């Protein structure tokens, strides 16, 4: 692919990431989806729970694409950021550098910050085991509670014990298993993001020293 083609692919994936992250954040704040995004759950906790793996995967993809572009870019940092919305732009000018910096913040940094918020909301939510006791306090990381893959626990947006169904705005959660999978995906996304920003800052691949052998 050419640099122009990589820019377009990076923009498409990054725009999808930003769109989904913003929609999930808006729903988590009690708002309505932007442009009626149907992939976002209506309740706050289920919305952020689903957003974690989706945003992690998209963040990893856009970071890897951006990293490839950075390695093929110029000698300055602003030349190593995909150009969005223009066939050509003088990235070395003052306004060009501001534009490039804004694009990397909006399409790369903001979704990563949103991912942190999603994790905080997910880990602070009330978890109720689906054992008929309707008691809160189960630990989402507790593997011992994973007794079945068929609805072992519920994670709640709100919990009111006096109600017949106390776990309001809930979603099924697999204690231990799902948080571990989500954590692995998020770690992959953060590592890819760090590699992208390192390539953008330095523009150099990390090369191993050559192996030499001595003749006897």
N, C-alpha and C positions, 0 to 999 in steps of 0.2 A: 504493500500500500504506500501511496505517497503521503507526505505530511498533510496535505489538504484533505485527503480521504480519512486519515487518522483523526484529524480535527473534527470532522463530521461525525464519525463513530463515537468519539469521546463525548461530543455534545449530546448526542441522542441518549447514551447510557447515563450521563451525568444529569441530564434534564429529567429523565425518568426517576433517578434516585432522589433528586431534589423534590420533585412533584410528590412522590410517595411519602417522603420524610415530612414535608410540610403538611400534607393532608393528615397524616397520623398525629402530628403534633397539634394541629387544630382540633381534631376530634378529642384528643387527650385533654385539651383545655375547655371542652364542652361546646365547641363550635360545630359547624356543618362542613362537610367535605367541599373542597374547591372543585368547581365544575362537575360535581356529582361523581366523584371517584368511587366506583362500586367495589373496588378491592379492599377498601379500608373498613374495618369493623366499626360498628356504631358506638359501642361502649368503650370507655377510656382504657381499661386494663387489657381487654382483648386486642384493642387497636395497637397498643405499644408492643404487646407480646408478639403479634404477627409481624410488626414492623422490624423487629430485631433481626430475624434471619434474612428477610427480604432486603433490607437496607445494607446488611453486612455483605451479602453476595454482590449487590450492585456496587457498593463501595470498593470491593476488591477488584471487580471488573474495570471500573473507570480508572482506578489507580494504576492497574497494570497497563492499560492502554495509554494513559498519560506518561507512564514511565518509558514506554517504547518511544513515544514522541519526544520526550526529553533527551533521550540518548542520541536521537537523530537531529536535534535542534542545534542552535548556534552556540556561541561562546558566552552569552549573557543569559541570566535567568529568565528574562521576559521573552526571549526567543525560544525557550524550552517549554512554554505553556501553549497548549492548542489554541488556535485563533477561532473565536466563536462569532458567527454572524457576519463575517467579512471574508471576501476572497483574498484580500491582501490588506495589510495594515502596518504602519510604521510603529512597531512595538518599542523602538528605541526612543521615541519622542516622549515628552512628559505625560501627555494624555494617553499615549499608548501603554506606557508602563502602569499608569493608574488603572486603565481598562483591564490589562492582563492580570494585575493583582486582584482586582475585584472579581474577575471570573474564577480564579482559583479559590478565592475565599467562599464565594457563593456556591460553586459546584463541588467543592471538595471539603472545605473546612466546616461549613454549616451542617451538612449531613452527618459528619462525624460528631459534632456537638449534640445534634438531635439524638444520635445513637446513645450517647451517655445519658441523656434525659430518659430515653425509653428504658434503659437498664435500671435506672433509679426507681422509676415508677413500677416496673415489673417486680423488682426485689422487695419493694415496700408494700406490695398488695397483700391483702388477707387471703390465706389459702385454707380451704375447708375440705377435709376428706369426705369422699362420697360413701360413708359407712352408716348413714342414718342418724348419727349422733348430732349433726349440725353444729359442731364445735369448731371455732377457728383456731389458728395457731400452728397448723402444720407447716413444716419447713419445706420450701420448694426445692432445696438441695438434698433432702433426705431420701436416699436411695431405698431405705427400708420400707418406705411407704409405697413403693412401686410394686404392688402385689398383683396388679393386673394391668393390661394395656387398654382395657375397656373402661374409660372414665374413672380412674382411681381417685382423682381429686379435682376440685374446682378452684380457680383463682378469681377473686371477686373485685369488682370496681367499688362496691359499697357492701357493708355487712351490718344487718340489723337482725339480731337473734330473735326478737319478738315476732318476726314475720314467719309465715308458713314456709316461705322460700327465702331464707336470710341472705343468701349469696346473690346480690343484685348485679346485673351486668357481668355475668360470669363467662368463663371459657374453660374447657377441659385442659388440664395440665398433667404431665407425667413427671412426678417428683424425681429429681436426680437426673433423669434421662434428657428431657427437653432443655433444662438449663445448661447441661454439659454440651449438648449439640449447639445451642445458641452461643455459648461461650467460645467454642472452637471456631464457629463461623465469624464471630466478632473479632477474635484474635487474628484470623486470617485477613480480615478487612483492614484492621489497624496496621498489621505488618506491611500489607500491600500499600497502604497510604504512606507509611513512613518511607518505604522504598521509593515511592513516587516523588515525595518531597525532597528526598536526598538526591535523586537524579536531577530534579529540577534545580536544586541549589548548586550542585557540583558539575552535573553534565558528564560525569565520568563513570564508567563501569568499574566495579571492583575487580581487579585482575589479580590472579594468583601469581606468585613469582615462578619463573620457569624452573623446571627440575633439571638439574645437571648431573651427569654421571662422570665418574673418573675412570680413565682407562688404566689398567695395571700394566 
